[in-house]
Amino acid sequence: MRLCGIAGFMLLMTMIPPVAVPQGLPMQKVLTMEVAQESSQVAIAACRANGYKVTVMVVDGANIMKSLLRDDGAPVATVETARLKANSVMVYGRPSGPPPNLPAGVPIPPPTLPGTIYGVGGLPIKGDDQIIGASGVSGAPSGEKDAACANAGLANVASKLK
């Protein structure tokens, strides 16, 4: 009887498909301090070239500040706004700005989560199609211009993120 039970169990085990067991730990790219600083410096330079006094904050994948540059003459409020834009990227997993499915003409609602903002100017930093950080820029005359400066910084370090 006991032999039949063991034989039945063995037969059952051959019918169950094997489960893939991951080998080792997952690999993830890390945003380095050097890349964060270079991106920030280029973003500041792009805004300066257009006469904008801005603050640039870059955070890593854990949403911890890696770089903060506040240009001479940039208002103090730009520091907090840049942080909120970077936070929004990390919380929502997309560029900062209004909710994506907001109907035309509808006023932008307040952010749904504390520490976020629906202002444009925060961009994700990706490595291997995975968000490894964010760049938030604040102080240009519009969010689109903030985003253009952030994009200039990220474009400059794109080859280092591959």
C-alpha positions, 0 to 999 in steps of 0.5 A: 500500500505504501509502495503504491502511494509512493509510486502515485506521488512519483507519477504525479510529480512527472505530470507537473511542469517544471517551475523556472527558478531565477538564478541569482539576484536581479540586476539593476542599473544605478544612477551614479553621482557623476551622471546625475551631476553632469545631467544637472549641469547641462540642464542648467546650461541649457536654461541659462542659454535662454536666460532662465534662472532655474533649479535642477534636482536629480534623484535616484531610483530610491527617490533620494537626491543625487544632485541639486543645482540652483542657479544664481538668481533662481527663486528659492521656491524653485528648489521645492518645485523641482523636488515635487516634479522629481517626486511626481516622476518617481511616484507616477512612473511618467513625466510630471504633468497633469493626469494623462486622461484629463478631458480638454477644458477640464481644470487640473485637479489637485495632486492625489498624493502628498509630495507630488505636483502636476507641473510639467518639468520632471522627466524619468531617467531610464536605464534598460527601459527601467526608471532609475531616477528622475530630473526635476527642473523649475524656474523657466517661464513654463513647464514645457521650457523646464522640461526642455532643459531637463531633456537637454541634460538627459540627452547629454548623458544618454550614452552612459545610461545604456 
